[in-house]
Amino acid sequence: MAKLKLIISDPKKGKSQTVELEGPKVTPLIGRRIGEVIDGATAGLAGKKLQISGGTDQDGFPMRGDIHGGVKAKILLSNGPGFRSSTRGERKRKTVRGNTITAETAQLNLKIVEE
């Protein structure tokens, strides 16, 4: 079955916590996209709203909000998730994952937006 690790950060406190979901608890998250707000009850935090801010797949490729779908793509990057420039103006072709959560997603980054 699918296994998903959620890293939930609280911007007010400056702390984060890790929650692991398995099996049928993962299915409400499949098909969601970066930027969507979900109910905290899916992660065991009832009464809170969580925003999806990113994640990685099982191979470690980061998710990007500007790539549609749940596919892997090799794109030319100059900044943002998946690329750190060592010199000014540098660009590189890197493999990244799309903005949709699929069964291949291994880890999600979430932040609390409402309590």
Residue pairs with C-beta under 8 A, 6 or more apart in sequence:
1 22
1 23
1 26
2 22
2 23
2 26
2 27
2 30
2 103
3 20
3 21
3 22
3 26
3 106
4 20
4 21
4 22
4 26
4 29
4 105
4 106
4 107
4 108
5 18
5 19
5 20
5 21
5 106
5 107
5 108
6 18
6 19
6 20
6 21
6 43
6 107
6 108
6 110
7 16
7 17
7 18
7 107
7 108
7 109
7 110
8 16
8 17
8 18
8 19
8 43
8 45
8 50
8 110
8 111
8 112
9 15
9 16
9 109
9 110
9 111
9 112
10 16
10 17
10 111
10 112
11 111
11 112
12 112
19 43
19 44
21 29
21 42
21 43
25 42
28 38
28 42
29 38
29 42
29 101
29 108
30 101
30 102
30 103
31 100
31 101
32 38
32 52
32 100
32 101
33 52
33 65
33 99
33 100
33 101
34 52
34 53
34 54
34 55
34 63
34 64
34 65
34 99
35 51
35 52
35 53
35 65
35 99
36 51
36 52
37 49
37 50
37 51
37 52
37 113
37 114
38 49
38 50
38 51
38 52
38 110
39 49
39 50
40 46
40 47
40 48
40 49
40 50
40 112
43 50
43 110
45 112
47 115
48 112
48 114
48 115
49 112
49 113
49 114
49 115
50 110
50 111
50 112
50 113
51 110
51 111
51 113
52 101
52 108
52 109
52 110
53 109
53 110
53 111
54 62
54 63
54 65
54 81
54 108
54 109
55 62
55 63
55 97
55 101
55 105
55 106
55 107
55 108
55 109
56 62
56 63
56 97
56 105
56 106
56 107
57 63
57 72
57 97
57 102
57 104
57 105
57 106
58 104
58 105
58 106
61 72
61 82
61 95
61 96
61 97
62 81
62 82
62 96
62 97
63 81
63 96
63 97
63 98
63 99
63 105
64 80
64 81
64 82
64 96
64 97
64 98
64 99
65 81
65 99
66 80
66 99
67 73
67 75
67 96
67 97
67 98
67 99
68 98
68 99
68 100
69 98
69 99
69 100
70 97
70 98
70 100
70 101
70 102
70 104
70 105
71 97
71 98
72 95
72 96
72 97
72 98
73 95
73 96
73 97
73 98
74 93
74 94
74 95
75 93
75 94
75 96
76 91
76 92
76 93
77 83
77 91
77 92
77 93
77 94
77 96
78 85
78 89
78 90
78 91
79 85
81 96
82 94
82 96
83 92
83 94
97 104
97 105
101 108
